[in-house]
């Protein structure tokens, strides 16, 4: 992966703010996935290489690691919110799961308003 950065400028004052945690918009963990060359995940059989970051516990816990990711599911693959299968490079215990694992599934969630 490659990132071109021409200029980075920070604003603010020394000692203002809290850099002991990362920003989270909600209490729901934030998962970011970056694939090589920003490729879209469009296949259920072909894994793409990339990196994943998971921010949780109000921004105080972060996991970052290499992964391979692909689509998954049958009927659910046709939904607007897609399910994915991640294979981490190393076993990890994510989001207080009871065990370490290399294979993880991100399931699509449908919100129904009553």
PDB file as gemmi writes it, atoms N, CA and C in Angstrom:
CRYST1    1.000    1.000    1.000  90.00  90.00  90.00 P 1                      
ATOM      1  N   UNK A   1       0.832  -1.170   0.000  1.00  0.00           N  
ATOM      2  CA  UNK A   1       0.000   0.000   0.000  1.00  0.00           C  
ATOM      3  C   UNK A   1       0.877   1.234   0.000  1.00  0.00           C  
ATOM      4  N   UNK A   2       0.324   2.307  -0.509  1.00  0.00           N  
ATOM      5  CA  UNK A   2       1.108   3.521  -0.596  1.00  0.00           C  
ATOM      6  C   UNK A   2       0.213   4.717  -0.304  1.00  0.00           C  
ATOM      7  N   UNK A   3       0.778   5.699   0.340  1.00  0.00           N  
ATOM      8  CA  UNK A   3       0.036   6.916   0.665  1.00  0.00           C  
ATOM      9  C   UNK A   3       0.911   8.107   0.329  1.00  0.00           C  
ATOM     10  N   UNK A   4       0.426   8.976  -0.507  1.00  0.00           N  
ATOM     11  CA  UNK A   4       1.160  10.190  -0.844  1.00  0.00           C  
ATOM     12  C   UNK A   4       0.620  11.335  -0.004  1.00  0.00           C  
ATOM     13  N   UNK A   5       1.503  11.989   0.706  1.00  0.00           N  
ATOM     14  CA  UNK A   5       1.108  13.086   1.567  1.00  0.00           C  
ATOM     15  C   UNK A   5       2.029  14.254   1.265  1.00  0.00           C  
ATOM     16  N   UNK A   6       1.467  15.322   0.778  1.00  0.00           N  
ATOM     17  CA  UNK A   6       2.316  16.442   0.404  1.00  0.00           C  
ATOM     18  C   UNK A   6       2.530  17.417   1.557  1.00  0.00           C  
ATOM     19  N   UNK A   7       1.508  17.613   2.390  1.00  0.00           N  
ATOM     20  CA  UNK A   7       1.648  18.567   3.484  1.00  0.00           C  
ATOM     21  C   UNK A   7       0.663  18.208   4.575  1.00  0.00           C  
ATOM     22  N   UNK A   8       1.108  18.299   5.809  1.00  0.00           N  
ATOM     23  CA  UNK A   8       0.262  18.014   6.947  1.00  0.00           C  
ATOM     24  C   UNK A   8       0.436  19.148   7.938  1.00  0.00           C  
ATOM     25  N   UNK A   9      -0.671  19.777   8.318  1.00  0.00           N  
ATOM     26  CA  UNK A   9      -0.596  20.916   9.227  1.00  0.00           C  
ATOM     27  C   UNK A   9      -1.602  20.711  10.342  1.00  0.00           C  
ATOM     28  N   UNK A  10      -1.166  20.898  11.584  1.00  0.00           N  
ATOM     29  CA  UNK A  10      -2.022  20.745  12.743  1.00  0.00           C  
ATOM     30  C   UNK A  10      -2.385  22.113  13.296  1.00  0.00           C  
ATOM     31  N   UNK A  11      -3.614  22.244  13.768  1.00  0.00           N  
ATOM     32  CA  UNK A  11      -4.081  23.492  14.350  1.00  0.00           C  
ATOM     33  C   UNK A  11      -4.441  23.253  15.810  1.00  0.00           C  
ATOM     34  N   UNK A  12      -4.372  24.286  16.605  1.00  0.00           N  
ATOM     35  CA  UNK A  12      -4.732  24.177  18.004  1.00  0.00           C  
ATOM     36  C   UNK A  12      -3.636  24.730  18.886  1.00  0.00           C  
ATOM     37  N   UNK A  13      -3.726  24.401  20.147  1.00  0.00           N  
ATOM     38  CA  UNK A  13      -2.781  24.903  21.131  1.00  0.00           C  
ATOM     39  C   UNK A  13      -2.181  23.726  21.888  1.00  0.00           C  
ATOM     40  N   UNK A  14      -0.944  23.880  22.317  1.00  0.00           N  
ATOM     41  CA  UNK A  14      -0.315  22.857  23.136  1.00  0.00           C  
ATOM     42  C   UNK A  14      -1.148  22.605  24.379  1.00  0.00           C  
ATOM     43  N   UNK A  15      -1.230  21.329  24.767  1.00  0.00           N  
ATOM     44  CA  UNK A  15      -1.923  20.894  25.982  1.00  0.00           C  
ATOM     45  C   UNK A  15      -3.432  21.049  25.911  1.00  0.00           C  
ATOM     46  N   UNK A  16      -4.003  21.286  24.750  1.00  0.00           N  
ATOM     47  CA  UNK A  16      -5.453  21.351  24.619  1.00  0.00           C  
ATOM     48  C   UNK A  16      -5.918  20.073  23.948  1.00  0.00           C  
ATOM     49  N   UNK A  17      -6.930  19.434  24.508  1.00  0.00           N  
ATOM     50  CA  UNK A  17      -7.456  18.210  23.916  1.00  0.00           C  
ATOM     51  C   UNK A  17      -6.958  16.984  24.654  1.00  0.00           C  
ATOM     52  N   UNK A  18      -7.455  15.851  24.225  1.00  0.00           N  
ATOM     53  CA  UNK A  18      -7.130  14.579  24.859  1.00  0.00           C  
ATOM     54  C   UNK A  18      -6.665  13.620  23.787  1.00  0.00           C  
ATOM     55  N   UNK A  19      -5.355  13.354  23.738  1.00  0.00           N  
ATOM     56  CA  UNK A  19      -4.844  12.443  22.723  1.00  0.00           C  
ATOM     57  C   UNK A  19      -4.632  11.032  23.280  1.00  0.00           C  
ATOM     58  N   UNK A  20      -5.253  10.720  24.420  1.00  0.00           N  
ATOM     59  CA  UNK A  20      -5.133   9.389  24.996  1.00  0.00           C  
ATOM     60  C   UNK A  20      -6.134   8.410  24.395  1.00  0.00           C  
ATOM     61  N   UNK A  21      -7.012   8.894  23.534  1.00  0.00           N  
ATOM     62  CA  UNK A  21      -8.016   8.034  22.920  1.00  0.00           C  
ATOM     63  C   UNK A  21      -8.287   8.502  21.499  1.00  0.00           C  
ATOM     64  N   UNK A  22      -8.816   7.617  20.694  1.00  0.00           N  
ATOM     65  CA  UNK A  22      -9.215   7.951  19.337  1.00  0.00           C  
ATOM     66  C   UNK A  22     -10.683   8.311  19.324  1.00  0.00           C  
ATOM     67  N   UNK A  23     -11.079   9.156  18.401  1.00  0.00           N  
ATOM     68  CA  UNK A  23     -12.458   9.623  18.328  1.00  0.00           C  
ATOM     69  C   UNK A  23     -13.382   8.518  17.839  1.00  0.00           C  
ATOM     70  N   UNK A  24     -14.519   8.366  18.500  1.00  0.00           N  
ATOM     71  CA  UNK A  24     -15.583   7.461  18.075  1.00  0.00           C  
ATOM     72  C   UNK A  24     -16.879   8.250  18.045  1.00  0.00           C  
ATOM     73  N   UNK A  25     -17.592   8.149  16.931  1.00  0.00           N  
ATOM     74  CA  UNK A  25     -18.850   8.873  16.774  1.00  0.00           C  
ATOM     75  C   UNK A  25     -19.936   8.301  17.673  1.00  0.00           C  
ATOM     76  N   UNK A  26     -19.956   6.967  17.834  1.00  0.00           N  
ATOM     77  CA  UNK A  26     -20.953   6.300  18.672  1.00  0.00           C  
ATOM     78  C   UNK A  26     -20.240   5.310  19.581  1.00  0.00           C  
ATOM     79  N   UNK A  27     -20.993   4.627  20.414  1.00  0.00           N  
ATOM     80  CA  UNK A  27     -20.442   3.576  21.280  1.00  0.00           C  
ATOM     81  C   UNK A  27     -20.227   2.271  20.513  1.00  0.00           C  
ATOM     82  N   UNK A  28     -20.689   2.208  19.274  1.00  0.00           N  
ATOM     83  CA  UNK A  28     -20.499   1.023  18.442  1.00  0.00           C  
ATOM     84  C   UNK A  28     -19.052   1.021  17.954  1.00  0.00           C  
ATOM     85  N   UNK A  29     -18.357  -0.127  18.026  1.00  0.00           N  
ATOM     86  CA  UNK A  29     -16.974  -0.163  17.530  1.00  0.00           C  
ATOM     87  C   UNK A  29     -16.882   0.296  16.077  1.00  0.00           C  
ATOM     88  N   UNK A  30     -15.808   0.982  15.764  1.00  0.00           N  
ATOM     89  CA  UNK A  30     -15.557   1.485  14.414  1.00  0.00           C  
ATOM     90  C   UNK A  30     -14.566   0.557  13.732  1.00  0.00           C  
ATOM     91  N   UNK A  31     -14.964   0.007  12.574  1.00  0.00           N  
ATOM     92  CA  UNK A  31     -14.111  -0.899  11.814  1.00  0.00           C  
ATOM     93  C   UNK A  31     -13.778  -0.215  10.491  1.00  0.00           C  
ATOM     94  N   UNK A  32     -12.486  -0.062  10.210  1.00  0.00           N  
ATOM     95  CA  UNK A  32     -12.065   0.479   8.919  1.00  0.00           C  
ATOM     96  C   UNK A  32     -11.217  -0.573   8.217  1.00  0.00           C  
ATOM     97  N   UNK A  33     -11.491  -0.744   6.936  1.00  0.00           N  
ATOM     98  CA  UNK A  33     -10.760  -1.719   6.126  1.00  0.00           C  
ATOM     99  C   UNK A  33     -10.207  -0.990   4.922  1.00  0.00           C  
ATOM    100  N   UNK A  34      -8.907  -1.149   4.702  1.00  0.00           N  
ATOM    101  CA  UNK A  34      -8.238  -0.552   3.549  1.00  0.00           C  
ATOM    102  C   UNK A  34      -7.655  -1.682   2.716  1.00  0.00           C  
ATOM    103  N   UNK A  35      -8.148  -1.852   1.498  1.00  0.00           N  
ATOM    104  CA  UNK A  35      -7.627  -2.890   0.612  1.00  0.00           C  
ATOM    105  C   UNK A  35      -6.506  -2.303  -0.242  1.00  0.00           C  
ATOM    106  N   UNK A  36      -5.637  -3.181  -0.755  1.00  0.00           N  
ATOM    107  CA  UNK A  36      -4.558  -2.725  -1.629  1.00  0.00           C  
ATOM    108  C   UNK A  36      -5.140  -2.025  -2.841  1.00  0.00           C  
ATOM    109  N   UNK A  37      -4.563  -0.909  -3.195  1.00  0.00           N  
ATOM    110  CA  UNK A  37      -5.001  -0.089  -4.336  1.00  0.00           C  
ATOM    111  C   UNK A  37      -6.460   0.341  -4.211  1.00  0.00           C  
ATOM    112  N   UNK A  38      -6.991   0.368  -2.992  1.00  0.00           N  
ATOM    113  CA  UNK A  38      -8.377   0.772  -2.719  1.00  0.00           C  
ATOM    114  C   UNK A  38      -9.371  -0.031  -3.551  1.00  0.00           C  
ATOM    115  N   UNK A  39      -9.070  -1.304  -3.767  1.00  0.00           N  
ATOM    116  CA  UNK A  39      -9.939  -2.166  -4.574  1.00  0.00           C  
ATOM    117  C   UNK A  39     -11.248  -2.445  -3.842  1.00  0.00           C  
ATOM    118  N   UNK A  40     -12.352  -2.439  -4.594  1.00  0.00           N  
ATOM    119  CA  UNK A  40     -13.656  -2.784  -4.034  1.00  0.00           C  
ATOM    120  C   UNK A  40     -13.741  -4.290  -3.833  1.00  0.00           C  
ATOM    121  N   UNK A  41     -14.425  -4.696  -2.780  1.00  0.00           N  
ATOM    122  CA  UNK A  41     -14.637  -6.120  -2.506  1.00  0.00           C  
ATOM    123  C   UNK A  41     -15.915  -6.513  -3.244  1.00  0.00           C  
ATOM    124  N   UNK A  42     -15.751  -7.183  -4.366  1.00  0.00           N  
ATOM    125  CA  UNK A  42     -16.899  -7.473  -5.235  1.00  0.00           C  
ATOM    126  C   UNK A  42     -17.071  -8.964  -5.503  1.00  0.00           C  
ATOM    127  N   UNK A  43     -16.272  -9.799  -4.855  1.00  0.00           N  
ATOM    128  CA  UNK A  43     -16.301 -11.221  -5.156  1.00  0.00           C  
ATOM    129  C   UNK A  43     -16.370 -12.035  -3.871  1.00  0.00           C  
ATOM    130  N   UNK A  44     -17.072 -13.167  -3.922  1.00  0.00           N  
ATOM    131  CA  UNK A  44     -17.170 -14.050  -2.766  1.00  0.00           C  
ATOM    132  C   UNK A  44     -16.080 -15.118  -2.761  1.00  0.00           C  
ATOM    133  N   UNK A  45     -15.293 -15.218  -3.823  1.00  0.00           N  
ATOM    134  CA  UNK A  45     -14.270 -16.265  -3.917  1.00  0.00           C  
ATOM    135  C   UNK A  45     -12.846 -15.735  -3.884  1.00  0.00           C  
ATOM    136  N   UNK A  46     -12.634 -14.499  -4.287  1.00  0.00           N  
ATOM    137  CA  UNK A  46     -11.291 -13.927  -4.387  1.00  0.00           C  
ATOM    138  C   UNK A  46     -11.007 -13.047  -3.168  1.00  0.00           C  
ATOM    139  N   UNK A  47      -9.946 -13.407  -2.442  1.00  0.00           N  
ATOM    140  CA  UNK A  47      -9.528 -12.606  -1.299  1.00  0.00           C  
ATOM    141  C   UNK A  47      -8.688 -11.424  -1.765  1.00  0.00           C  
ATOM    142  N   UNK A  48      -8.901 -10.269  -1.144  1.00  0.00           N  
ATOM    143  CA  UNK A  48      -8.080  -9.086  -1.372  1.00  0.00           C  
ATOM    144  C   UNK A  48      -7.247  -8.839  -0.121  1.00  0.00           C  
ATOM    145  N   UNK A  49      -6.005  -8.422  -0.302  1.00  0.00           N  
ATOM    146  CA  UNK A  49      -5.146  -8.100   0.832  1.00  0.00           C  
ATOM    147  C   UNK A  49      -5.423  -6.678   1.296  1.00  0.00           C  
ATOM    148  N   UNK A  50      -5.214  -6.448   2.585  1.00  0.00           N  
ATOM    149  CA  UNK A  50      -5.424  -5.113   3.113  1.00  0.00           C  
ATOM    150  C   UNK A  50      -5.063  -5.021   4.579  1.00  0.00           C  
ATOM    151  N   UNK A  51      -5.567  -3.983   5.213  1.00  0.00           N  
ATOM    152  CA  UNK A  51      -5.349  -3.729   6.636  1.00  0.00           C  
ATOM    153  C   UNK A  51      -6.691  -3.417   7.276  1.00  0.00           C  
ATOM    154  N   UNK A  52      -6.828  -3.795   8.523  1.00  0.00           N  
ATOM    155  CA  UNK A  52      -8.043  -3.513   9.277  1.00  0.00           C  
ATOM    156  C   UNK A  52      -7.655  -2.807  10.575  1.00  0.00           C  
ATOM    157  N   UNK A  53      -8.504  -1.860  10.973  1.00  0.00           N  
ATOM    158  CA  UNK A  53      -8.379  -1.199  12.274  1.00  0.00           C  
ATOM    159  C   UNK A  53      -9.738  -1.254  12.945  1.00  0.00           C  
ATOM    160  N   UNK A  54      -9.737  -1.589  14.221  1.00  0.00           N  
ATOM    161  CA  UNK A  54     -10.980  -1.639  14.994  1.00  0.00           C  
ATOM    162  C   UNK A  54     -10.780  -0.778  16.230  1.00  0.00           C  
ATOM    163  N   UNK A  55     -11.596   0.256  16.343  1.00  0.00           N  
ATOM    164  CA  UNK A  55     -11.533   1.172  17.482  1.00  0.00           C  
ATOM    165  C   UNK A  55     -12.736   0.880  18.368  1.00  0.00           C  
ATOM    166  N   UNK A  56     -12.483   0.631  19.656  1.00  0.00           N  
ATOM    167  CA  UNK A  56     -13.575   0.303  20.571  1.00  0.00           C  
ATOM    168  C   UNK A  56     -13.292   0.886  21.950  1.00  0.00           C  
ATOM    169  N   UNK A  57     -14.195   0.589  22.863  1.00  0.00           N  
ATOM    170  CA  UNK A  57     -14.086   1.029  24.262  1.00  0.00           C  
ATOM    171  C   UNK A  57     -13.897   2.540  24.364  1.00  0.00           C  
ATOM    172  N   UNK A  58     -14.786   3.261  23.687  1.00  0.00           N  
ATOM    173  CA  UNK A  58     -14.788   4.717  23.700  1.00  0.00           C  
ATOM    174  C   UNK A  58     -13.463   5.300  23.215  1.00  0.00           C  
ATOM    175  N   UNK A  59     -12.857   4.614  22.231  1.00  0.00           N  
ATOM    176  CA  UNK A  59     -11.640   5.120  21.619  1.00  0.00           C  
ATOM    177  C   UNK A  59     -10.358   4.771  22.335  1.00  0.00           C  
ATOM    178  N   UNK A  60     -10.428   3.996  23.422  1.00  0.00           N  
ATOM    179  CA  UNK A  60      -9.225   3.670  24.185  1.00  0.00           C  
ATOM    180  C   UNK A  60      -8.575   2.362  23.752  1.00  0.00           C  
ATOM    181  N   UNK A  61      -9.265   1.551  22.945  1.00  0.00           N  
ATOM    182  CA  UNK A  61      -8.721   0.278  22.497  1.00  0.00           C  
ATOM    183  C   UNK A  61      -8.697   0.262  20.975  1.00  0.00           C  
ATOM    184  N   UNK A  62      -7.536  -0.074  20.394  1.00  0.00           N  
ATOM    185  CA  UNK A  62      -7.438  -0.146  18.942  1.00  0.00           C  
ATOM    186  C   UNK A  62      -6.691  -1.411  18.555  1.00  0.00           C  
ATOM    187  N   UNK A  63      -7.235  -2.106  17.571  1.00  0.00           N  
ATOM    188  CA  UNK A  63      -6.556  -3.247  16.973  1.00  0.00           C  
ATOM    189  C   UNK A  63      -6.240  -2.863  15.529  1.00  0.00           C  
ATOM    190  N   UNK A  64      -5.025  -3.136  15.083  1.00  0.00           N  
ATOM    191  CA  UNK A  64      -4.639  -2.913  13.695  1.00  0.00           C  
ATOM    192  C   UNK A  64      -3.858  -4.126  13.232  1.00  0.00           C  
ATOM    193  N   UNK A  65      -4.191  -4.627  12.032  1.00  0.00           N  
ATOM    194  CA  UNK A  65      -3.467  -5.781  11.521  1.00  0.00           C  
ATOM    195  C   UNK A  65      -3.700  -6.002  10.040  1.00  0.00           C  
ATOM    196  N   UNK A  66      -2.886  -6.881   9.464  1.00  0.00           N  
ATOM    197  CA  UNK A  66      -3.037  -7.268   8.060  1.00  0.00           C  
ATOM    198  C   UNK A  66      -4.167  -8.269   7.939  1.00  0.00           C  
ATOM    199  N   UNK A  67      -4.803  -8.268   6.772  1.00  0.00           N  
ATOM    200  CA  UNK A  67      -5.897  -9.199   6.541  1.00  0.00           C  
ATOM    201  C   UNK A  67      -6.024  -9.544   5.068  1.00  0.00           C  
ATOM    202  N   UNK A  68      -6.825 -10.558   4.826  1.00  0.00           N  
ATOM    203  CA  UNK A  68      -7.349 -10.865   3.501  1.00  0.00           C  
ATOM    204  C   UNK A  68      -8.855 -10.867   3.679  1.00  0.00           C  
ATOM    205  N   UNK A  69      -9.584 -10.306   2.725  1.00  0.00           N  
ATOM    206  CA  UNK A  69     -11.032 -10.166   2.869  1.00  0.00           C  
ATOM    207  C   UNK A  69     -11.734 -10.497   1.565  1.00  0.00           C  
ATOM    208  N   UNK A  70     -12.919 -11.093   1.693  1.00  0.00           N  
ATOM    209  CA  UNK A  70     -13.751 -11.397   0.538  1.00  0.00           C  
ATOM    210  C   UNK A  70     -15.208 -11.288   0.961  1.00  0.00           C  
ATOM    211  N   UNK A  71     -16.100 -11.309  -0.023  1.00  0.00           N  
ATOM    212  CA  UNK A  71     -17.522 -11.341   0.273  1.00  0.00           C  
ATOM    213  C   UNK A  71     -17.911 -12.716   0.773  1.00  0.00           C  
ATOM    214  N   UNK A  72     -19.104 -12.830   1.344  1.00  0.00           N  
ATOM    215  CA  UNK A  72     -19.601 -14.126   1.793  1.00  0.00           C  
ATOM    216  C   UNK A  72     -21.116 -14.112   1.703  1.00  0.00           C  
ATOM    217  N   UNK A  73     -21.710 -15.283   1.877  1.00  0.00           N  
ATOM    218  CA  UNK A  73     -23.158 -15.400   1.874  1.00  0.00           C  
ATOM    219  C   UNK A  73     -23.703 -15.774   0.508  1.00  0.00           C  
ATOM    220  N   UNK A  74     -24.974 -16.081   0.485  1.00  0.00           N  
ATOM    221  CA  UNK A  74     -25.652 -16.385  -0.765  1.00  0.00           C  
ATOM    222  C   UNK A  74     -26.700 -15.304  -1.021  1.00  0.00           C  
ATOM    223  N   UNK A  75     -27.876 -15.465  -0.444  1.00  0.00           N  
ATOM    224  CA  UNK A  75     -28.913 -14.448  -0.623  1.00  0.00           C  
ATOM    225  C   UNK A  75     -28.471 -13.113  -0.027  1.00  0.00           C  
ATOM    226  N   UNK A  76     -27.761 -13.153   1.116  1.00  0.00           N  
ATOM    227  CA  UNK A  76     -27.351 -11.911   1.776  1.00  0.00           C  
ATOM    228  C   UNK A  76     -26.337 -11.123   0.938  1.00  0.00           C  
ATOM    229  N   UNK A  77     -25.630 -11.787   0.021  1.00  0.00           N  
ATOM    230  CA  UNK A  77     -24.676 -11.088  -0.840  1.00  0.00           C  
ATOM    231  C   UNK A  77     -25.402 -10.145  -1.800  1.00  0.00           C  
ATOM    232  N   UNK A  78     -26.678 -10.362  -2.033  1.00  0.00           N  
ATOM    233  CA  UNK A  78     -27.447  -9.489  -2.931  1.00  0.00           C  
ATOM    234  C   UNK A  78     -28.002  -8.263  -2.205  1.00  0.00           C  
ATOM    235  N   UNK A  79     -27.900  -8.212  -0.883  1.00  0.00           N  
ATOM    236  CA  UNK A  79     -28.428  -7.089  -0.115  1.00  0.00           C  
ATOM    237  C   UNK A  79     -27.527  -5.861  -0.271  1.00  0.00           C  
ATOM    238  N   UNK A  80     -28.074  -4.660  -0.039  1.00  0.00           N  
ATOM    239  CA  UNK A  80     -27.256  -3.437  -0.122  1.00  0.00           C  
ATOM    240  C   UNK A  80     -26.091  -3.434   0.877  1.00  0.00           C  
ATOM    241  N   UNK A  81     -26.308  -3.948   2.083  1.00  0.00           N  
ATOM    242  CA  UNK A  81     -25.240  -4.055   3.080  1.00  0.00           C  
ATOM    243  C   UNK A  81     -24.683  -5.468   2.977  1.00  0.00           C  
ATOM    244  N   UNK A  82     -23.440  -5.574   2.601  1.00  0.00           N  
ATOM    245  CA  UNK A  82     -22.818  -6.864   2.299  1.00  0.00           C  
ATOM    246  C   UNK A  82     -22.174  -7.508   3.533  1.00  0.00           C  
ATOM    247  N   UNK A  83     -22.163  -8.849   3.585  1.00  0.00           N  
ATOM    248  CA  UNK A  83     -21.388  -9.558   4.606  1.00  0.00           C  
ATOM    249  C   UNK A  83     -20.001  -9.890   4.052  1.00  0.00           C  
ATOM    250  N   UNK A  84     -19.002  -9.953   4.942  1.00  0.00           N  
ATOM    251  CA  UNK A  84     -17.628 -10.198   4.518  1.00  0.00           C  
ATOM    252  C   UNK A  84     -16.968 -11.233   5.412  1.00  0.00           C  
ATOM    253  N   UNK A  85     -15.957 -11.904   4.863  1.00  0.00           N  
ATOM    254  CA  UNK A  85     -15.131 -12.817   5.636  1.00  0.00           C  
ATOM    255  C   UNK A  85     -13.718 -12.259   5.664  1.00  0.00           C  
ATOM    256  N   UNK A  86     -13.177 -12.126   6.875  1.00  0.00           N  
ATOM    257  CA  UNK A  86     -11.816 -11.619   7.056  1.00  0.00           C  
ATOM    258  C   UNK A  86     -10.927 -12.748   7.552  1.00  0.00           C  
ATOM    259  N   UNK A  87      -9.732 -12.836   6.990  1.00  0.00           N  
ATOM    260  CA  UNK A  87      -8.697 -13.722   7.509  1.00  0.00           C  
ATOM    261  C   UNK A  87      -7.554 -12.830   7.965  1.00  0.00           C  
ATOM    262  N   UNK A  88      -7.320 -12.800   9.270  1.00  0.00           N  
ATOM    263  CA  UNK A  88      -6.239 -11.998   9.823  1.00  0.00           C  
ATOM    264  C   UNK A  88      -4.909 -12.720   9.622  1.00  0.00           C  
ATOM    265  N   UNK A  89      -3.838 -11.975   9.585  1.00  0.00           N  
ATOM    266  CA  UNK A  89      -2.507 -12.559   9.437  1.00  0.00           C  
ATOM    267  C   UNK A  89      -2.111 -13.342  10.692  1.00  0.00           C  
ATOM    268  N   UNK A  90      -2.572 -12.881  11.858  1.00  0.00           N  
ATOM    269  CA  UNK A  90      -2.276 -13.541  13.134  1.00  0.00           C  
ATOM    270  C   UNK A  90      -3.562 -13.659  13.933  1.00  0.00           C  
ATOM    271  N   UNK A  91      -3.652 -14.685  14.761  1.00  0.00           N  
ATOM    272  CA  UNK A  91      -4.815 -14.828  15.633  1.00  0.00           C  
ATOM    273  C   UNK A  91      -4.934 -13.611  16.531  1.00  0.00           C  
ATOM    274  N   UNK A  92      -6.169 -13.173  16.746  1.00  0.00           N  
ATOM    275  CA  UNK A  92      -6.404 -12.014  17.606  1.00  0.00           C  
ATOM    276  C   UNK A  92      -7.719 -12.186  18.356  1.00  0.00           C  
ATOM    277  N   UNK A  93      -7.760 -11.623  19.534  1.00  0.00           N  
ATOM    278  CA  UNK A  93      -8.986 -11.585  20.335  1.00  0.00           C  
ATOM    279  C   UNK A  93      -9.594 -10.209  20.114  1.00  0.00           C  
ATOM    280  N   UNK A  94     -10.675 -10.150  19.365  1.00  0.00           N  
ATOM    281  CA  UNK A  94     -11.289  -8.874  19.004  1.00  0.00           C  
ATOM    282  C   UNK A  94     -12.551  -8.605  19.814  1.00  0.00           C  
ATOM    283  N   UNK A  95     -12.729  -7.381  20.234  1.00  0.00           N  
ATOM    284  CA  UNK A  95     -13.957  -6.912  20.882  1.00  0.00           C  
ATOM    285  C   UNK A  95     -14.411  -7.816  22.022  1.00  0.00           C  
ATOM    286  N   UNK A  96     -13.481  -8.186  22.872  1.00  0.00           N  
ATOM    287  CA  UNK A  96     -13.769  -9.030  24.045  1.00  0.00           C  
ATOM    288  C   UNK A  96     -14.340 -10.390  23.698  1.00  0.00           C  
ATOM    289  N   UNK A  97     -14.056 -10.906  22.516  1.00  0.00           N  
ATOM    290  CA  UNK A  97     -14.481 -12.255  22.149  1.00  0.00           C  
ATOM    291  C   UNK A  97     -13.804 -13.243  23.102  1.00  0.00           C  
ATOM    292  N   UNK A  98     -14.426 -14.389  23.361  1.00  0.00           N  
ATOM    293  CA  UNK A  98     -13.847 -15.322  24.329  1.00  0.00           C  
ATOM    294  C   UNK A  98     -12.573 -16.029  23.866  1.00  0.00           C  
ATOM    295  N   UNK A  99     -12.275 -16.022  22.556  1.00  0.00           N  
ATOM    296  CA  UNK A  99     -11.094 -16.739  22.072  1.00  0.00           C  
ATOM    297  C   UNK A  99     -10.390 -15.955  20.972  1.00  0.00           C  
ATOM    298  N   UNK A 100      -9.119 -16.305  20.742  1.00  0.00           N  
ATOM    299  CA  UNK A 100      -8.368 -15.738  19.627  1.00  0.00           C  
ATOM    300  C   UNK A 100      -8.711 -16.521  18.368  1.00  0.00           C  
ATOM    301  N   UNK A 101      -8.768 -15.821  17.233  1.00  0.00           N  
ATOM    302  CA  UNK A 101      -9.044 -16.492  15.958  1.00  0.00           C  
ATOM    303  C   UNK A 101      -8.428 -15.689  14.817  1.00  0.00           C  
ATOM    304  N   UNK A 102      -8.200 -16.376  13.698  1.00  0.00           N  
ATOM    305  CA  UNK A 102      -7.729 -15.712  12.479  1.00  0.00           C  
ATOM    306  C   UNK A 102      -8.894 -15.379  11.567  1.00  0.00           C  
ATOM    307  N   UNK A 103      -9.954 -16.189  11.601  1.00  0.00           N  
ATOM    308  CA  UNK A 103     -11.099 -16.009  10.705  1.00  0.00           C  
ATOM    309  C   UNK A 103     -12.245 -15.316  11.431  1.00  0.00           C  
ATOM    310  N   UNK A 104     -12.725 -14.223  10.830  1.00  0.00           N  
ATOM    311  CA  UNK A 104     -13.817 -13.446  11.405  1.00  0.00           C  
ATOM    312  C   UNK A 104     -14.825 -13.124  10.309  1.00  0.00           C  
ATOM    313  N   UNK A 105     -16.071 -12.978  10.697  1.00  0.00           N  
ATOM    314  CA  UNK A 105     -17.138 -12.650   9.757  1.00  0.00           C  
ATOM    315  C   UNK A 105     -17.766 -11.332  10.159  1.00  0.00           C  
ATOM    316  N   UNK A 106     -17.938 -10.458   9.181  1.00  0.00           N  
ATOM    317  CA  UNK A 106     -18.672  -9.213   9.391  1.00  0.00           C  
ATOM    318  C   UNK A 106     -20.037  -9.421   8.749  1.00  0.00           C  
ATOM    319  N   UNK A 107     -21.062  -9.466   9.565  1.00  0.00           N  
ATOM    320  CA  UNK A 107     -22.418  -9.742   9.080  1.00  0.00           C  
ATOM    321  C   UNK A 107     -23.144  -8.437   8.822  1.00  0.00           C  
ATOM    322  N   UNK A 108     -23.883  -8.416   7.709  1.00  0.00           N  
ATOM    323  CA  UNK A 108     -24.679  -7.241   7.392  1.00  0.00           C  
ATOM    324  C   UNK A 108     -25.835  -7.128   8.385  1.00  0.00           C  
ATOM    325  N   UNK A 109     -26.199  -5.894   8.702  1.00  0.00           N  
ATOM    326  CA  UNK A 109     -27.269  -5.636   9.657  1.00  0.00           C  
ATOM    327  C   UNK A 109     -28.365  -4.849   8.944  1.00  0.00           C  
ATOM    328  N   UNK A 110     -29.584  -5.299   9.105  1.00  0.00           N  
ATOM    329  CA  UNK A 110     -30.711  -4.591   8.529  1.00  0.00           C  
ATOM    330  C   UNK A 110     -31.479  -3.921   9.667  1.00  0.00           C  
ATOM    331  N   UNK A 111     -31.710  -2.634   9.556  1.00  0.00           N  
ATOM    332  CA  UNK A 111     -32.463  -1.897  10.564  1.00  0.00           C  
ATOM    333  C   UNK A 111     -33.893  -1.777  10.083  1.00  0.00           C  
ATOM    334  N   UNK A 112     -34.817  -2.203  10.928  1.00  0.00           N  
ATOM    335  CA  UNK A 112     -36.240  -2.121  10.595  1.00  0.00           C  
ATOM    336  C   UNK A 112     -36.881  -1.106  11.536  1.00  0.00           C  
ATOM    337  N   UNK A 113     -37.508  -0.083  10.948  1.00  0.00           N  
ATOM    338  CA  UNK A 113     -38.207   0.914  11.765  1.00  0.00           C  
ATOM    339  C   UNK A 113     -39.669   0.520  11.872  1.00  0.00           C  
ATOM    340  N   UNK A 114     -40.161   0.498  13.095  1.00  0.00           N  
ATOM    341  CA  UNK A 114     -41.567   0.126  13.326  1.00  0.00           C  
ATOM    342  C   UNK A 114     -42.435   1.352  13.453  1.00  0.00           C  
TER     343      UNK A 114                                                      
END                                                                             
